[in-house]
Amino acid sequence: MSTELIAAVRDRRTEEVRRLLAAGADPSTRDSASGLTVLMIAAGQADPVTTGVLIDAGADVHTTDTRAGATALHKACQGGDLKVAQLLVEAGAFVDAVSPTTGHTALMDALWYKYPDLVEYLLERGAGLKLHTHYGFSMEEHFAYELNVNTFGKDKLLRAEQLLKERREHDASAVEAQPLMAAVAAGDTDKARELIAAGAEVDARAPMLNGFNDAHTPLLVASRDGHAEIVRLLLAAGADINAVEPCFGAVPLHKAVYNGHAGITADLVAHDGIDLNFQGATNGYSPLHDALWHGYADCVAALLDAGARLDLVGHDGKTPLDLAVEVFGEEDPTTRRIAALAAA
């Protein structure tokens, strides 16, 4: 049935694709010859109808091909159909997924294949501008090279160049529009207090600039950087104590314990609504895992006092007790306390 499905997708016979899927064909079937999944084939062929059918049937939008490591979104940017790209992103495809061979993101491919409408869409979705290829070019150098070597489709490249310029200007304006984030990043407590009192949006997200603060709220940054008084000001102003940043999938409590800020940890765990046990997307670690991993016994104590769970397992299969033994040793008071609580 897999051979039939591959053939039907390649031939754009969408109704036959529907029939095969209904009969039990795997929507993530892979063609061994090309290394592409059927979703990648449909996306690369600029076939939005078949793409949608496969996604609705559960096709994996995150998997990569076996030759270049590209995703279906990369293939969509080679095929040039905006609707296909939209379907994939709306289904959860990572906009900045990087091919392990070229280092290309989908945006780089959209530029390379001269599809300014796709460039515009990906920029609107926050595609990064400061990434590098694996052959040594920044994205800007990559595009400059393309402008230099191409004669066909120059008008499309120039339109893409204008879109990139507009995005840079937008990013600069977004930074200027967030003085509270600037004050927090600088550790300027007086300025932060002034801005909060004047009604600054305490949960505004920093723009995506391929930097350390991308899509962070002020509370995430203050918790990470150890600005204790600013943390208290933000909490009093109603900042989201469980805001998740998209890079590591961490919350403010992760940021505090990871960096050993015991006072901030104590303030956070005492606050109403705190999720003590949020597990980050990168490694499945809870704040307790992070505190143990980095050896901050005072942060561990604050989490245990607040009732942090001891049964959660990270992506490496480790519980807090496993990490305590590994970091502190079996006879350390921190380890012994965790072992006693886990056995209770």
DARA-V423836 format. One record per pair of residues at least 4 apart in sequence whose ideal C-beta (glycine too) atoms are under 6 Angstrom apart, sorted by sequence separation. I is the first residue (numbers start at 1). J is the second residue. D is the distance in Angstrom with one decimal. If there is no record, write none. Layout:
i:I j:J d:D
i:I j:J d:D
//
This chain:
i:21 j:25 d:5.2
i:36 j:40 d:4.1
i:40 j:44 d:6.0
i:47 j:51 d:5.9
i:55 j:59 d:5.4
i:70 j:74 d:3.7
i:86 j:90 d:6.0
i:89 j:93 d:5.2
i:104 j:108 d:4.2
i:109 j:113 d:6.0
i:123 j:127 d:5.7
i:133 j:137 d:4.6
i:137 j:141 d:4.1
i:146 j:150 d:5.7
i:196 j:200 d:5.6
i:216 j:220 d:4.2
i:218 j:222 d:5.9
i:221 j:225 d:5.9
i:235 j:239 d:5.9
i:250 j:254 d:3.7
i:254 j:258 d:5.7
i:285 j:289 d:3.6
i:289 j:293 d:5.9
i:314 j:318 d:5.1
i:318 j:322 d:4.0
i:323 j:327 d:5.8
i:324 j:328 d:5.4
i:328 j:332 d:3.7
i:8 j:13 d:4.5
i:20 j:25 d:4.1
i:31 j:36 d:5.3
i:36 j:41 d:5.2
i:42 j:47 d:4.6
i:54 j:59 d:4.0
i:64 j:69 d:4.6
i:65 j:70 d:5.3
i:88 j:93 d:4.1
i:98 j:103 d:5.8
i:99 j:104 d:4.9
i:104 j:109 d:5.4
i:110 j:115 d:5.0
i:122 j:127 d:4.1
i:137 j:142 d:4.2
i:183 j:188 d:4.4
i:195 j:200 d:4.1
i:216 j:221 d:5.1
i:222 j:227 d:4.3
i:234 j:239 d:3.9
i:245 j:250 d:5.7
i:250 j:255 d:6.0
i:256 j:261 d:4.5
i:269 j:274 d:5.9
i:279 j:284 d:5.0
i:280 j:285 d:5.5
i:285 j:290 d:5.3
i:291 j:296 d:4.9
i:303 j:308 d:4.0
i:318 j:323 d:5.5
i:325 j:330 d:5.4
i:330 j:335 d:5.8
i:21 j:27 d:5.9
i:132 j:138 d:5.3
i:208 j:214 d:4.9
i:268 j:274 d:5.9
i:313 j:319 d:5.8
i:328 j:334 d:5.1
i:30 j:37 d:4.9
i:64 j:71 d:5.6
i:98 j:105 d:5.8
i:206 j:213 d:4.4
i:208 j:215 d:5.9
i:244 j:251 d:5.7
i:279 j:286 d:5.3
i:328 j:335 d:4.9
i:8 j:16 d:4.1
i:9 j:17 d:5.8
i:42 j:50 d:4.2
i:43 j:51 d:5.5
i:76 j:84 d:4.4
i:110 j:118 d:3.9
i:111 j:119 d:5.9
i:131 j:139 d:5.6
i:183 j:191 d:4.0
i:184 j:192 d:5.8
i:213 j:221 d:5.7
i:222 j:230 d:4.4
i:223 j:231 d:5.8
i:256 j:264 d:4.3
i:257 j:265 d:5.4
i:291 j:299 d:4.0
i:292 j:300 d:5.9
i:8 j:17 d:4.8
i:28 j:37 d:5.6
i:29 j:38 d:5.0
i:42 j:51 d:4.5
i:76 j:85 d:4.4
i:96 j:105 d:5.1
i:110 j:119 d:4.8
i:133 j:142 d:5.6
i:183 j:192 d:4.4
i:222 j:231 d:4.8
i:242 j:251 d:5.2
i:256 j:265 d:4.7
i:277 j:286 d:5.1
i:291 j:300 d:4.6
i:129 j:139 d:5.9
i:147 j:157 d:5.6
i:205 j:215 d:4.9
i:206 j:216 d:5.2
i:310 j:320 d:5.3
i:324 j:334 d:5.9
i:325 j:335 d:5.7
i:61 j:72 d:5.7
i:324 j:335 d:4.1
i:76 j:88 d:5.8
i:110 j:122 d:5.9
i:256 j:268 d:6.0
i:203 j:217 d:5.1
i:324 j:338 d:4.9
i:5 j:20 d:4.8
i:39 j:54 d:4.8
i:73 j:88 d:4.8
i:107 j:122 d:4.6
i:180 j:195 d:4.6
i:219 j:234 d:4.7
i:253 j:268 d:5.1
i:288 j:303 d:4.8
i:4 j:20 d:5.9
i:72 j:88 d:5.5
i:106 j:122 d:5.9
i:179 j:195 d:5.8
i:218 j:234 d:5.8
i:321 j:338 d:5.1
i:320 j:338 d:5.8
i:321 j:339 d:5.9
i:5 j:25 d:4.5
i:39 j:59 d:4.2
i:73 j:93 d:4.5
i:107 j:127 d:4.1
i:180 j:200 d:4.2
i:219 j:239 d:4.3
i:288 j:308 d:4.4
i:321 j:342 d:5.5
i:220 j:243 d:5.9
i:1 j:25 d:4.8
i:5 j:29 d:5.2
i:6 j:31 d:5.0
i:40 j:65 d:5.9
i:181 j:206 d:5.3
i:220 j:245 d:5.3
i:289 j:314 d:5.5
i:71 j:97 d:4.9
i:105 j:131 d:5.8
i:178 j:204 d:5.6
i:217 j:243 d:4.6
i:254 j:280 d:5.9
i:286 j:312 d:5.0
i:2 j:29 d:4.6
i:27 j:54 d:5.0
i:61 j:88 d:5.4
i:251 j:278 d:4.9
i:292 j:320 d:5.8
i:9 j:38 d:4.5
i:36 j:65 d:5.1
i:43 j:72 d:4.5
i:70 j:99 d:4.7
i:77 j:106 d:4.8
i:216 j:245 d:5.0
i:223 j:252 d:4.0
i:285 j:314 d:4.8
i:27 j:57 d:3.9
i:35 j:65 d:4.5
i:61 j:91 d:4.8
i:69 j:99 d:4.9
i:95 j:125 d:5.0
i:103 j:133 d:4.1
i:215 j:245 d:5.8
i:241 j:271 d:5.5
i:250 j:280 d:4.9
i:257 j:287 d:4.9
i:276 j:306 d:5.7
i:284 j:314 d:4.3
i:293 j:323 d:5.7
i:10 j:41 d:6.0
i:27 j:58 d:5.1
i:28 j:59 d:5.3
i:35 j:66 d:3.5
i:44 j:75 d:3.8
i:61 j:92 d:5.8
i:68 j:99 d:5.6
i:69 j:100 d:3.9
i:78 j:109 d:5.8
i:103 j:134 d:3.3
i:215 j:246 d:5.1
i:224 j:255 d:3.7
i:249 j:280 d:4.4
i:283 j:314 d:5.5
i:284 j:315 d:4.0
i:292 j:323 d:4.1
i:310 j:341 d:5.9
i:6 j:38 d:6.0
i:9 j:41 d:5.0
i:27 j:59 d:4.0
i:28 j:60 d:4.6
i:35 j:67 d:4.2
i:40 j:72 d:4.8
i:43 j:75 d:4.3
i:55 j:87 d:6.0
i:61 j:93 d:4.4
i:69 j:101 d:5.6
i:74 j:106 d:5.5
i:77 j:109 d:3.9
i:95 j:127 d:5.0
i:96 j:128 d:5.0
i:102 j:134 d:5.9
i:111 j:143 d:5.4
i:202 j:234 d:5.5
i:220 j:252 d:5.4
i:223 j:255 d:4.2
i:241 j:273 d:5.8
i:248 j:280 d:5.6
i:249 j:281 d:2.8
i:258 j:290 d:4.7
i:276 j:308 d:4.7
i:277 j:309 d:4.8
i:283 j:315 d:5.1
i:288 j:320 d:4.9
i:292 j:324 d:5.4
i:295 j:327 d:5.2
i:310 j:342 d:4.6
i:5 j:38 d:5.9
i:9 j:42 d:5.4
i:17 j:50 d:5.7
i:39 j:72 d:4.8
i:43 j:76 d:4.2
i:46 j:79 d:3.8
i:48 j:81 d:5.7
i:51 j:84 d:5.0
i:68 j:101 d:4.7
i:73 j:106 d:4.6
i:77 j:110 d:4.2
i:85 j:118 d:5.6
i:174 j:207 d:4.0
i:219 j:252 d:5.1
i:223 j:256 d:4.5
i:231 j:264 d:5.2
i:241 j:274 d:5.4
i:242 j:275 d:4.8
i:249 j:282 d:5.7
i:254 j:287 d:5.3
i:257 j:290 d:5.0
i:269 j:302 d:5.6
i:44 j:78 d:5.6
i:45 j:79 d:5.9
i:46 j:80 d:5.8
i:108 j:142 d:5.9
i:184 j:218 d:4.4
i:248 j:282 d:4.6
i:253 j:287 d:4.4
i:257 j:291 d:3.9
i:265 j:299 d:4.7
i:300 j:334 d:5.6
i:12 j:47 d:5.5
i:14 j:49 d:5.1
i:18 j:53 d:5.9
i:40 j:75 d:4.6
i:44 j:79 d:4.7
i:46 j:81 d:3.7
i:48 j:83 d:4.0
i:52 j:87 d:5.4
i:74 j:109 d:5.3
i:78 j:113 d:5.4
i:80 j:115 d:4.5
i:82 j:117 d:5.0
i:202 j:237 d:4.9
i:220 j:255 d:5.8
i:226 j:261 d:4.8
i:228 j:263 d:5.1
i:292 j:327 d:5.7
i:14 j:50 d:4.8
i:17 j:53 d:5.7
i:21 j:57 d:4.6
i:48 j:84 d:4.9
i:51 j:87 d:5.4
i:55 j:91 d:4.9
i:82 j:118 d:5.8
i:89 j:125 d:6.0
i:171 j:207 d:5.2
i:185 j:221 d:5.9
i:203 j:239 d:5.9
i:228 j:264 d:5.3
i:235 j:271 d:5.7
i:254 j:290 d:5.5
i:260 j:296 d:4.3
i:262 j:298 d:4.0
i:266 j:302 d:4.9
i:181 j:218 d:5.6
i:184 j:221 d:5.1
i:196 j:233 d:5.6
i:202 j:239 d:4.3
i:203 j:240 d:5.1
i:262 j:299 d:5.3
i:265 j:302 d:4.8
i:269 j:306 d:3.9
i:297 j:334 d:4.9
i:171 j:209 d:6.0
i:180 j:218 d:5.6
i:184 j:222 d:5.1
i:192 j:230 d:4.9
i:114 j:153 d:4.3
i:116 j:156 d:5.3
i:123 j:163 d:6.0
i:187 j:227 d:5.1
i:189 j:229 d:4.9
i:193 j:233 d:5.7
i:9 j:50 d:5.9
i:43 j:84 d:5.1
i:77 j:118 d:5.5
i:119 j:160 d:4.7
i:189 j:230 d:5.6
i:196 j:237 d:5.0
i:223 j:264 d:5.5
i:114 j:156 d:4.3
i:257 j:299 d:4.3
i:116 j:159 d:4.2
i:120 j:163 d:5.3
i:116 j:160 d:4.6
i:119 j:163 d:5.3
i:123 j:167 d:4.6
i:184 j:230 d:5.7
i:111 j:160 d:5.6
i:130 j:210 d:3.7
i:126 j:208 d:4.6
i:128 j:210 d:4.7
//
